[in-house]
């Protein structure tokens, strides 16, 4: 592995460490071992309510870590196990994001810029959000699905769909990410059609089986969130919803949408598959003042799309500038050929 790649991986780890440290500075010790742990116990007892009760994966991992810390004789097993879990979650999320952005075609430097932006956004999301363990895993699973599709490791979507279903119901788009990415093959290549439809069909079946299995295992749960009109009023009419969304994601979604023509076709496809329905469902069935609920579509689609927008618009500006007659005076440094970098050069690096 080249030195530049090693340095990049170290920087990604530092980004993850920065976010983790900040989270545990914002959330006091009493928050972790008090309110958040009480919610954890409710889930283990089957009393967390709908939909929290069915997001079991991170809570059982936390429970196993607590048992391990007790076995080791830790003086504060609840807090230290929460730290271990969250640091591990953030490492997984950041390394998957970096790998996915590189697979999209970003240069090493461009991918690191995207990671720096992601770090700032997630750090800004800490104060107005709870320590959402299932949201973090869900974003990781979507990024892993994107990497698997781009790497043509299609069969891995099947076990990923099963694991993601144990974590959060919002993971249901994962099998269809593969279907939409391979739609051309499904339509025009009979051999690929059978393979892709088999993988997608099995993935959907596994996801639905686990989704229903969790609801049968834990039984009916009382609804613990506002829905429909009540949710719509709270989400659209409260200032806190808009302030939290803006403080976390800023203008980045708008920047991405303004550069739609520079998006890769796959990101456009996944945008139509995921984003409109994601916004609709979360606006009607959750409280969007918890801005981390949008980590999945932002990290998977809107953040890289915004980077492609910047690269594409910069390329257009450079092309326009090069077509203009230049004065005899010395050109600015940014316009000098030896300092200019084209998007094609970025993609090759």
C-alpha positions in Angstrom: 0.0 0.0 0.0 1.4 3.4 -1.0 2.2 5.9 1.7 -0.5 8.4 0.5 -3.1 5.7 1.0 -1.8 4.9 4.5 -1.9 8.5 5.4 -5.5 8.8 4.1 -6.6 5.9 6.2 -5.0 7.4 9.2 -6.9 10.6 8.6 -10.2 8.8 8.2 -9.6 7.1 11.6 -8.8 10.6 13.1 -12.1 12.0 11.6 -13.9 9.1 13.3 -12.1 9.6 16.6 -12.9 13.3 16.5 -16.6 12.6 16.2 -16.6 9.9 18.9 -14.8 12.1 21.4 -17.1 15.0 20.7 -20.2 12.8 21.2 -19.0 11.7 24.6 -18.2 15.3 25.6 -21.7 16.5 24.6 -23.6 13.5 26.1 -22.8 13.5 29.9 -22.1 10.4 31.8 -25.5 10.6 33.4 -27.2 10.7 30.0 -25.5 7.5 28.9 -26.0 5.4 32.1 -29.4 7.1 32.8 -31.9 7.9 30.1 -30.1 6.1 27.2 -29.4 3.0 29.2 -33.0 2.9 30.5 -34.2 2.8 26.9 -31.8 0.0 26.3 -33.2 -2.0 29.2 -36.8 -1.5 27.9 -35.8 -3.0 24.6 -34.2 -6.0 26.2 -37.4 -6.5 28.3 -39.5 -6.2 25.2 -41.2 -3.0 26.3 -39.5 -0.2 24.2 -42.6 0.4 22.0 -43.1 0.6 18.3 -40.8 1.1 16.3 -37.9 1.2 18.7 -38.4 -2.4 20.0 -37.7 -3.8 16.5 -34.3 -2.2 16.2 -32.6 -4.9 18.2 -29.1 -5.3 16.7 -27.1 -2.6 18.4 -28.9 -3.0 21.7 -27.9 -6.7 21.9 -24.3 -5.9 20.9 -24.3 -3.3 23.7 -25.7 -5.9 26.1 -22.9 -8.4 25.2 -20.3 -5.7 25.7 -21.7 -4.8 29.1 -21.4 -8.5 30.0 -17.8 -8.6 28.8 -17.0 -5.5 30.8 -18.5 -7.0 33.9 -16.5 -10.2 33.3 -13.3 -8.0 33.0 -14.2 -6.3 36.3 -14.8 -2.8 34.8 -15.8 -0.2 37.4 -18.2 1.4 34.9 -19.4 -1.3 32.5 -22.4 0.5 31.1 -20.4 3.7 30.1 -17.2 2.0 28.9 -19.2 -0.5 26.8 -21.2 2.3 25.2 -17.9 4.0 24.4 -16.5 0.8 22.8 -19.7 0.3 20.8 -19.9 3.9 19.5 -16.2 4.2 18.7 -16.5 1.0 16.7 -19.6 2.2 15.0 -18.0 5.4 13.9 -14.9 3.7 12.6 -17.1 1.3 10.6 -19.1 4.2 9.2 -16.2 6.4 8.2 -14.1 3.6 6.6 -17.1 2.4 4.6 -17.9 6.0 3.5 -14.3 6.5 2.4 -14.2 3.2 0.5 -17.5 4.0 -1.1 -16.4 7.5 -2.2 -13.2 6.1 -3.7 -15.2 3.4 -5.5 -17.4 6.2 -7.0 -14.3 7.5 -8.6 -13.2 10.2 -6.3 -9.4 10.8 -6.0 -7.8 10.3 -2.7 -7.8 14.0 -2.0 -11.4 14.5 -3.1 -12.6 11.6 -0.9 -10.8 13.1 2.1 -12.6 16.4 1.5 -15.9 14.5 1.4 -14.9 12.8 4.7 -14.1 16.1 6.3 -17.5 17.5 5.3 -19.2 14.4 6.6 -17.3 14.8 9.9 -18.4 18.4 10.3 -22.0 17.6 9.5 -22.2 14.6 11.9 -20.4 16.6 14.6 -23.1 19.4 14.2 -25.7 16.7 14.5 -24.6 15.6 18.0 -26.3 18.3 20.2 -29.9 18.0 18.9 -29.9 14.2 18.6 -29.8 11.3 20.9 -27.1 8.7 20.6 -28.9 6.8 17.8 -27.2 3.4 17.6 -29.4 2.0 15.0 -29.2 5.1 12.7 -25.4 4.8 12.7 -25.5 1.2 11.7 -28.1 1.9 9.1 -26.0 4.5 7.4 -23.1 2.0 7.4 -25.2 -0.7 5.8 -26.3 1.6 3.0 -22.7 2.7 2.3 -21.6 -1.0 2.3 -24.5 -1.8 -0.1 -23.3 1.0 -2.4 -19.7 -0.3 -2.3 -20.9 -3.9 -3.0 -23.0 -2.8 -6.0 -20.1 -0.8 -7.4 -17.7 -3.7 -6.8 -20.2 -6.1 -8.4 -20.2 -8.3 -5.3 -23.9 -8.8 -5.8 -24.5 -11.9 -3.7 -23.3 -10.1 -0.5 -26.5 -8.0 -0.7 -28.4 -11.1 0.5 -26.7 -11.5 4.0 -26.4 -7.7 4.3 -30.2 -7.3 3.8 -30.8 -9.8 6.6 -28.4 -8.1 9.1 -29.8 -4.7 8.2 -33.4 -5.8 8.8 -32.4 -6.7 12.4 -31.1 -3.2 12.9 -33.7 -0.9 11.4 -36.8 -1.0 9.2 -35.4 1.9 7.1 -33.0 -0.6 5.5 -35.7 -1.9 3.1 -34.3 -0.1 0.1 -31.0 -2.1 0.1 -32.2 -5.0 -2.2 -33.7 -2.5 -4.6 -30.4 -0.6 -4.8 -29.0 -3.7 -6.6 -32.1 -4.1 -8.8 -32.0 -0.5 -10.0 -28.2 -0.5 -10.5 -28.4 -3.7 -12.7 -31.7 -2.8 -14.5 -29.9 -2.5 -17.9 -28.7 -6.1 -17.4 -32.1 -7.3 -16.3 -33.7 -5.9 -19.4 -31.1 -6.8 -22.0 -29.0 -9.7 -20.7 -31.0 -12.9 -20.0 -28.3 -14.7 -18.0 -27.8 -11.6 -15.8 -31.5 -11.1 -15.5 -31.9 -14.5 -13.8 -29.0 -13.9 -11.5 -30.0 -10.4 -10.4 -33.6 -11.2 -9.9 -32.7 -14.3 -7.9 -30.5 -12.2 -5.6 -33.0 -9.4 -5.2 -35.9 -11.8 -4.7 -34.1 -13.7 -2.0 -32.9 -10.5 -0.3 -36.4 -9.1 -0.2 -37.7 -12.4 1.2 -35.0 -12.6 3.9 -35.7 -8.9 4.8 -39.4 -9.4 5.0 -39.0 -12.7 7.0 -36.8 -10.9 9.6 -39.1 -7.9 9.7 -42.1 -10.0 10.4 -40.2 -12.3 12.7 -39.2 -9.5 15.0 -42.8 -8.3 15.2 -44.0 -11.8 16.0 -41.2 -12.4 18.6 -41.8 -9.2 20.5 -45.5 -8.9 19.9 -47.6 -5.8 19.3 -46.0 -2.6 20.8 -47.6 0.7 21.8 -46.7 3.4 19.3 -44.0 5.8 20.9 -43.8 8.4 18.2 -46.2 10.9 16.6 -47.5 9.9 13.2 -49.6 11.3 10.3 -51.2 14.7 11.0 -49.6 15.1 14.4 -46.2 14.4 13.0 -46.7 16.6 10.0 -47.7 19.6 12.2 -44.7 19.0 14.5 -42.3 18.6 11.7 -43.4 21.4 9.5 -44.6 24.1 11.9 -41.9 23.9 14.6 -38.8 26.1 14.2 -36.6 23.4 15.9 -37.2 21.0 13.0 -35.8 23.4 10.4 -33.0 24.7 12.7 -31.8 21.2 13.5 -31.9 20.1 9.8 -30.1 23.3 8.7 -27.5 23.1 11.5 -26.7 19.5 10.5 -26.9 19.5 6.7 -26.7 23.2 5.8 -27.1 24.0 2.1 -25.4 20.8 0.9 -28.6 19.1 -0.5 -29.4 22.3 -2.4 -25.9 22.5 -3.9 -26.2 18.8 -4.9 -29.6 19.4 -6.6 -28.4 22.5 -8.5 -25.8 20.3 -10.1 -28.1 17.5 -11.2 -26.6 17.3 -14.7 -23.2 16.4 -13.3 -24.4 13.5 -11.2 -23.4 10.0 -12.2 -26.4 8.1 -13.6 -26.3 5.6 -10.7 -26.7 8.4 -8.1 -29.6 9.8 -10.0 -31.3 6.4 -10.0 -30.7 5.9 -6.3 -32.0 9.4 -5.6 -35.4 8.6 -7.2 -35.5 5.3 -5.5 -34.7 6.5 -2.0 -34.9 10.2 -1.3 -38.5 11.2 -2.1 -40.0 8.3 -0.2 -37.5 8.7 2.6 -38.5 12.3 3.2 -42.2 11.5 3.0 -42.1 8.5 5.4 -39.9 10.3 8.0 -42.0 13.4 7.8 -45.2 11.4 8.4 -44.0 8.8 10.9 -41.1 10.4 12.9 -39.8 13.7 14.2 -37.4 15.2 11.8 -35.9 17.5 14.4 -33.7 14.4 15.0 -31.7 15.3 11.9 -29.6 12.1 12.0 -32.6 10.4 10.5 -31.3 11.7 7.2 -27.7 10.5 7.5 -28.4 7.6 5.1 -29.5 9.5 2.0 -27.1 12.4 2.6 -24.0 10.2 3.0 -24.9 7.8 0.3 -26.3 10.2 -2.4 -26.4 13.9 -1.6 -22.8 14.4 -0.3 -21.0 12.7 -3.2 -23.5 14.4 -5.6 -22.5 17.8 -4.2 -18.9 16.9 -4.7 -19.6 15.9 -8.3 -21.5 19.2 -8.7 -18.5 21.2 -7.6 -16.1 19.2 -9.9 -18.5 19.5 -12.9 -19.1 23.2 -12.5 -15.4 23.9 -12.0 -14.6 22.0 -15.1 -17.2 24.1 -17.0 -15.7 27.3 -15.7 -12.2 26.2 -16.6 -13.4 25.4 -20.1 -15.1 28.8 -20.5 -12.0 30.5 -19.2 -9.7 28.7 -21.6 -11.9 29.7 -24.5 -11.6 33.4 -23.7 -8.6 35.4 -25.3 -6.0 36.1 -22.6 -4.3 39.4 -22.1 -0.5 39.6 -22.5 -0.1 40.1 -18.8 0.9 37.2 -16.6 -2.1 34.8 -15.9 -3.2 34.3 -12.3 -1.7 31.4 -10.5 -4.9 29.5 -10.4 -5.1 29.6 -14.2 -1.5 28.5 -14.8 -1.4 25.1 -16.5 1.1 23.7 -14.0 -1.3 24.4 -11.1 -4.7 23.5 -12.7 -6.2 20.1 -12.2 -8.9 18.7 -14.4 -11.7 16.3 -13.2 -10.1 13.7 -15.4 -6.8 14.1 -13.6 -8.7 13.9 -10.2 -10.3 10.7 -11.3 -7.0 9.1 -12.2 -5.3 9.9 -8.9 
